[in-house]
Amino acid sequence: MAPKKRDDNWVDVSASCPQSVMPTFTDTYIQGLRGVASFIVVTGHLCTAFVPWLHDPALSDGGPSSIFQLPILRLCVGGRGSVAIFFIITGFVNSINPVKNARADNTYVGLTNLARSTFTRSGRLMVPTTIATIIAWALCHMGAFSMAQRADASWIRATSPPPGTTFGEAVSNLIWNLVYFWHTGASVYDGTHWTLKFFLSASFRTYLTLLALTLVKRRYWYAVTGLLWAYAWLVNDHLVGINIFPGMILAQLQVDYGSRATQMLPKVVPSILIFFGLIIWGFPQNNPTWAWWSAAIRSFIVAITPANADHSRYASSLGTCTLMLGIFFSRNARRFLTLPLFNFLGRVSFPVYLLHNILIRTILSWMVYGESATRIPVRNEKGELLQLGRASPMAFIFILPIFYAVLYLVAHMWATYVEPQCGKAVDWLKDIMFKERPDSQEKLLPLPNGGSAS
């Protein structure tokens, strides 16, 4: 039995799924790319916490660069590009089946599946997020973040709220957070969840666009989607719009050309696209004029973006879109991203995204600051918290592998046991609330070019 493709951006993984089955859509290069993106999100947050100067392209204005400030290697802090990849994949994954049905003139099935997917998306995204938030809330009020609140890393301190003074206040804060998070995107107990609200809204924008395009002739799909992308670019919709519409275009290319896409261009062309995509993705968040290569990219981005644009977001989007286009046309890149390691990273990408900051503020902080906490008192004479000194650089050589091992073990357990139960709960609610599905009078017609994403 193949893994069940969920109605949101991620994949439901069942413990009964055989690992030796042939790759399905959810096991393809898109899965691997998503896993790489979630891994980079974690490394980006760790680097932001402990080596924030990596967000600069050099050690000083016109000065030398460290190895991880150089192009491509600096993607260890490429979290913004990873977020862009998630949005591109949102547009891609959500569009694949609706585009197939539209191409086959199977309107009834397409609209029915679109309606069901639209309904179930909220639950399949909100239920795991709610559970993770409650876990973070409980740990906060049990004092598990107390060491993180004293960290010398400002990023860790900023994401570690103090516990409430009373139980009633704590419960009130939790309810407020669970309700208003999906409106504001601000989470008191895990600030790294801010993108989830936008993933949800991006999905609904994708569905609305697909609904509008269902009866549109095939040759106009690209034109309409391209115009929507251009509009998002011009109005400074730098987080959602400029990413989901390229994902939708990529889905249309996938349905129309299938595996033939890897034979359409000379091998050197996809390689060039991938190379320049990685370079542009690495555009630094801070001080881009400090290095010649980032200054050149900045000049280009300024020339093609609207006034007051977030140049880092635009560069990340342009770089990741170029990268994914290169991967789409490259057989070798697709094969590389379907290796078992990347498939595993993709299967646990959502739990990694949900849980990594909880583990940063607990297990990682305990390992990094535990020794210092034994020597430094909690507060000074004025009652102010005293900051802790971090472990030596040599200690990080041992700390980081332990942290990543624990993170991916926890994520695997979450994907194996928690996510399927969340899916069952949402499906149970769907079965209660939905009308019985009548038999369709239409049949899904085969597409001449196939739609395999492998």
C-alpha positions in Angstrom: 0.0 0.0 0.0 1.5 3.3 -1.1 1.7 6.3 1.3 -1.5 8.3 1.2 -1.1 11.8 -0.3 -2.7 14.2 2.1 -4.8 17.1 1.1 -2.3 19.6 2.5 1.3 20.2 1.7 2.6 17.2 3.5 2.4 13.4 3.4 0.6 10.9 5.6 2.9 8.1 6.5 1.6 4.8 7.8 3.7 2.3 9.6 2.2 -0.4 7.4 3.5 1.1 4.2 6.2 -1.1 2.6 9.4 0.7 1.9 10.2 -1.4 -1.1 7.3 -0.2 -3.3 8.0 1.7 -6.5 8.0 5.4 -6.0 4.7 7.1 -6.1 4.1 10.8 -6.5 4.7 11.4 -2.8 8.1 9.6 -3.0 9.5 11.7 -5.9 11.9 14.5 -6.2 9.3 16.9 -4.8 9.3 14.9 -1.6 13.1 15.0 -1.4 13.3 18.7 -2.1 10.8 19.4 0.6 13.0 17.4 3.0 16.1 19.4 2.1 14.1 22.6 2.6 13.0 21.6 6.1 16.6 20.6 7.0 17.8 24.0 5.9 15.1 25.8 8.0 16.6 24.1 11.0 20.2 24.9 10.2 19.1 28.5 9.4 17.6 28.9 12.8 20.6 27.4 14.5 23.0 29.7 12.6 20.8 32.7 13.4 21.0 31.8 17.1 24.7 31.1 17.4 26.4 32.6 14.3 24.1 35.4 13.1 27.0 37.1 11.2 26.6 34.4 8.5 23.6 36.4 7.3 26.3 38.9 6.0 28.2 38.0 2.8 31.5 39.0 4.4 33.1 39.6 7.7 33.2 43.4 7.0 32.5 45.8 4.2 34.8 44.8 1.4 36.6 42.3 3.7 37.1 38.6 3.5 34.4 36.0 3.7 34.3 32.9 5.9 33.7 29.6 4.1 30.0 29.6 5.0 29.5 33.1 3.8 30.4 32.1 0.2 27.8 31.5 -2.5 26.0 28.2 -2.3 27.8 27.2 0.9 25.9 30.0 2.7 22.6 28.2 2.1 23.0 26.9 5.6 21.3 30.1 6.5 18.9 29.9 3.5 15.8 29.6 5.5 13.9 32.3 3.4 14.5 30.3 0.3 13.3 27.2 2.0 10.0 28.9 2.9 9.7 30.0 -0.7 10.2 26.3 -1.7 7.4 25.3 0.6 5.0 27.8 -1.1 6.1 26.7 -4.6 5.4 23.1 -3.6 2.0 24.1 -2.1 1.0 25.5 -5.6 2.5 22.4 -7.3 1.0 19.6 -5.2 -2.4 21.2 -4.8 -2.7 21.7 -8.6 -1.5 18.3 -10.0 -4.8 16.4 -9.7 -7.1 19.4 -10.6 -5.0 20.1 -13.7 -5.1 16.4 -14.7 -8.9 16.4 -14.4 -9.2 19.7 -16.3 -7.0 18.4 -19.1 -9.2 15.3 -19.3 -12.4 17.4 -19.3 -13.5 15.5 -16.2 -15.2 18.5 -14.6 -17.4 16.7 -12.1 -14.5 14.7 -10.5 -12.3 17.7 -10.6 -14.7 20.0 -8.8 -15.8 17.3 -6.3 -12.2 16.5 -5.3 -11.4 20.2 -5.1 -14.3 20.8 -2.7 -13.3 17.8 -0.5 -9.6 19.0 -0.5 -10.6 22.5 0.4 -12.7 21.3 3.4 -10.1 18.9 4.8 -7.1 21.2 4.4 -7.9 23.2 7.5 -8.1 20.2 9.8 -5.1 18.4 8.4 -2.9 21.4 8.9 -4.5 22.8 12.1 -4.8 19.7 14.2 -1.0 18.8 14.3 -0.2 22.4 14.7 -2.5 22.7 17.6 -1.0 19.6 19.3 2.5 21.0 18.8 1.4 24.3 20.3 -0.1 22.6 23.3 3.1 20.7 23.9 5.1 23.9 23.7 2.7 25.6 26.1 2.9 22.7 28.6 6.7 22.7 28.5 6.8 26.5 28.9 4.7 26.4 32.1 6.6 23.4 33.5 9.8 25.5 33.3 11.4 23.6 30.4 12.3 26.8 28.7 13.9 28.4 31.7 17.5 27.8 30.5 16.6 29.0 27.0 15.3 32.3 28.6 18.8 32.9 29.9 20.7 32.0 26.7 23.2 34.4 25.4 21.7 33.8 21.9 19.1 36.5 21.5 17.1 34.5 18.9 16.6 31.7 21.4 15.7 34.1 24.2 13.2 35.9 21.9 11.3 32.7 21.2 11.2 31.5 24.8 8.3 33.1 26.7 8.1 33.1 30.5 5.4 31.0 32.1 2.1 32.6 33.3 1.9 33.7 36.9 -1.3 31.6 37.5 -2.9 28.5 35.9 -5.9 30.6 34.8 -3.7 33.0 33.0 -1.8 30.2 31.4 -5.0 28.6 30.1 -6.3 31.9 28.9 -3.1 32.6 27.0 -3.3 29.2 25.3 -6.8 29.6 24.2 -6.0 33.1 22.8 -3.0 31.8 21.0 -4.9 28.8 19.5 -7.7 31.1 18.2 -5.9 34.2 17.0 -2.8 32.4 15.6 -4.7 31.5 12.4 -5.6 35.2 12.0 -2.4 36.9 12.9 0.2 34.2 12.4 1.8 35.2 15.7 2.4 32.3 18.1 3.5 33.1 21.6 4.8 29.6 22.3 6.5 28.9 19.0 7.4 31.9 16.8 8.7 29.7 14.0 5.1 28.6 13.3 4.3 32.0 11.8 4.4 30.6 8.2 1.7 28.0 8.8 -1.0 30.6 8.6 0.3 31.8 5.3 0.6 28.2 4.0 -3.1 27.8 4.8 -4.1 31.0 3.0 -1.8 30.1 0.1 -3.7 26.8 -0.3 -7.0 28.5 -0.4 -5.7 31.0 -3.0 -4.5 28.1 -5.1 -7.9 26.4 -4.8 -9.7 29.5 -5.7 -7.5 29.9 -8.8 -8.1 26.3 -9.8 -11.8 26.8 -9.4 -11.8 29.8 -11.7 -9.7 27.9 -14.3 -11.6 24.6 -14.3 -13.6 25.5 -17.5 -10.9 27.6 -19.1 -9.4 26.2 -22.3 -6.1 24.5 -22.0 -4.0 27.0 -23.9 -5.2 29.8 -21.6 -4.1 28.2 -18.3 -0.5 29.2 -18.6 -1.5 32.8 -19.7 -3.9 33.3 -16.7 -1.5 31.8 -14.2 1.4 33.8 -15.6 -0.6 37.0 -15.3 -1.5 36.3 -11.7 2.2 35.7 -11.0 3.2 39.0 -12.7 0.5 40.8 -10.7 1.7 39.3 -7.4 5.3 40.4 -8.4 4.2 44.0 -9.1 2.1 44.5 -6.0 4.9 43.3 -3.7 3.2 40.0 -2.7 6.6 38.7 -1.9 5.7 35.9 0.5 2.8 34.0 -1.1 1.8 35.2 -4.5 5.2 35.1 -6.3 5.7 31.5 -5.1 2.4 29.7 -5.4 1.8 30.7 -9.0 5.1 29.4 -10.3 4.3 26.2 -8.5 1.0 26.0 -10.4 2.8 26.6 -13.7 5.2 23.8 -12.8 2.2 21.5 -12.2 0.8 22.3 -15.6 4.2 21.6 -17.2 4.3 18.3 -15.3 0.8 17.2 -16.5 1.5 18.3 -20.1 5.0 16.9 -20.6 5.4 14.3 -17.8 8.8 12.5 -17.8 9.5 13.8 -21.4 10.5 17.1 -19.8 13.9 15.7 -18.9 14.7 15.1 -22.6 13.5 18.4 -23.9 16.6 20.5 -23.2 20.4 19.9 -23.6 21.8 18.6 -20.3 23.9 21.7 -19.7 20.8 24.0 -19.6 19.2 22.5 -16.5 22.6 22.5 -14.8 23.0 26.2 -15.5 19.6 26.9 -14.1 20.3 24.9 -11.0 23.7 26.6 -10.5 22.3 30.2 -10.9 19.3 29.3 -8.8 21.5 28.3 -5.9 23.5 31.4 -6.3 20.5 33.7 -6.2 18.9 31.8 -3.4 21.9 32.6 -1.3 21.4 36.3 -1.5 22.2 37.6 2.0 19.6 39.1 4.3 22.0 41.6 5.7 24.5 44.0 4.1 24.4 42.6 0.6 26.8 45.4 -0.6 29.7 44.0 1.4 30.6 41.5 -1.3 30.8 42.0 -5.1 28.6 39.0 -6.0 25.8 39.9 -3.7 26.0 43.6 -4.7 25.6 42.5 -8.3 22.5 40.5 -7.5 21.1 43.3 -5.4 21.4 45.7 -8.4 19.6 43.2 -10.6 16.8 42.6 -8.0 16.3 46.3 -7.4 15.9 46.9 -11.1 13.1 44.3 -11.5 11.2 44.7 -8.2 8.7 47.4 -7.1 9.5 50.2 -4.7 10.0 49.3 -1.1 10.3 45.6 -1.9 11.9 43.1 0.4 14.9 42.3 -1.9 15.9 39.3 0.1 12.4 37.7 -0.3 12.3 38.4 -4.0 15.8 37.0 -4.5 14.9 33.9 -2.6 11.8 33.4 -4.7 13.6 34.0 -8.0 16.5 31.7 -7.0 14.3 28.8 -5.8 11.9 29.1 -8.8 15.0 29.0 -11.1 16.3 26.0 -9.1 13.1 24.1 -9.3 12.8 24.7 -13.1 16.3 23.3 -13.5 15.4 20.3 -11.4 12.2 19.8 -13.4 14.1 19.5 -16.7 17.0 17.5 -15.2 16.8 13.7 -15.0 19.9 13.4 -12.8 18.7 16.0 -10.3 15.4 14.2 -10.0 17.1 10.9 -9.5 19.4 12.4 -6.8 16.4 13.8 -4.9 14.7 10.4 -4.9 17.5 8.7 -3.0 16.2 7.0 0.2 17.8 9.6 2.4 16.0 12.5 0.8 12.8 10.5 0.7 13.0 10.0 4.5 13.8 13.7 5.0 10.7 14.6 3.0 8.4 12.2 4.9 9.3 13.8 8.2 9.6 17.4 6.9 6.4 18.6 8.5 7.1 17.2 12.0 10.6 18.6 11.7 9.2 22.0 10.9 6.7 21.8 13.8 8.9 20.5 16.5 12.5 21.7 15.9 12.2 24.9 17.9 10.8 23.0 20.9 13.9 20.9 20.9 16.2 23.9 20.4 14.7 25.5 23.5 14.9 22.3 25.6 17.4 19.6 24.7 19.8 21.8 22.7 19.8 24.6 25.2 20.4 22.1 28.0 23.4 20.7 26.3 24.8 24.2 25.2 24.2 26.0 28.5 23.9 23.3 31.1 27.5 23.6 32.3 27.3 27.4 32.6 24.0 27.1 34.5 25.8 25.2 37.3 28.1 28.2 37.9 25.9 31.3 37.3 23.0 32.2 39.6 19.6 32.6 38.1 19.2 36.3 39.0 21.3 39.2 40.2 20.6 41.5 43.2 18.1 43.4 41.2 16.1 40.3 40.3 17.2 40.3 36.7 17.9 37.1 34.8 21.6 36.5 34.3 22.6 35.3 30.8 24.4 32.0 30.4 27.6 31.5 28.4 27.5 28.9 25.7 29.7 25.8 25.4 32.9 25.9 23.5 33.0 25.6 19.7 34.6 22.1 20.1 31.6 21.0 22.2 29.2 21.9 19.3 30.9 19.1 17.2 29.3 16.6 19.6 26.2 18.6 20.5 24.8 19.1 17.0 24.9 15.5 15.9 23.0 14.5 19.1 20.5 17.3 18.5 19.8 16.3 14.9 19.5 12.6 15.8 17.0 13.4 18.5 15.1 15.8 16.2 14.7 13.3 13.4 13.9 10.4 15.7 11.1 12.5 17.3 9.9 13.6 13.9 9.8 10.0 12.7 7.8 9.0 15.7 5.4 11.9 15.1 5.0 11.0 11.5 4.4 7.3 12.3 2.0 7.7 15.2 0.6 11.2 15.6 0.0 12.3 12.1 -2.1 9.3 11.1 -4.3 9.8 14.1 -4.8 13.4 13.2 -5.7 12.3 9.7 -8.2 9.8 11.0 -9.8 12.5 13.2 -10.2 14.8 10.3 -11.5 12.0 8.0 -14.0 11.0 10.8 -15.3 14.6 10.9 -15.5 14.7 7.1 -17.5 11.5 6.9 -20.0 12.9 9.4 -20.4 16.3 7.7 -20.1 15.4 4.0 -23.0 14.3 1.8 -22.7 10.8 0.3 -20.8 11.0 -2.8 -22.9 10.0 -5.9 -21.4 7.9 -8.6 -19.8 10.1 -11.3 -21.1 9.9 -14.8 -17.7 10.8 -16.0 -14.6 8.7 -16.3 -11.0 9.9 -15.9 -9.5 9.9 -19.4 -5.9 8.9 -19.8 -3.5 11.7 -20.7 -1.3 11.2 -23.7 1.8 12.5 -22.0 1.2 10.9 -18.6 1.7 12.8 -15.3 4.4 10.9 -13.5 6.4 13.1 -11.1 9.3 10.7 -10.8 
